[in-house]
Amino acid sequence: MDPVKFRVAIPAADPPDNAFRMADMVPLPR
């Protein structure tokens, strides 16, 4: 599981709600 791939795949196809969920699981640098 690559965090980078996740970061690219989430905001691309998932709703903002999912993005927040992933952010909780994997801290993304803003």
Secondary structure as UniProt FT lines:
FT   HELIX           3..13
FT   HELIX           16..25
//
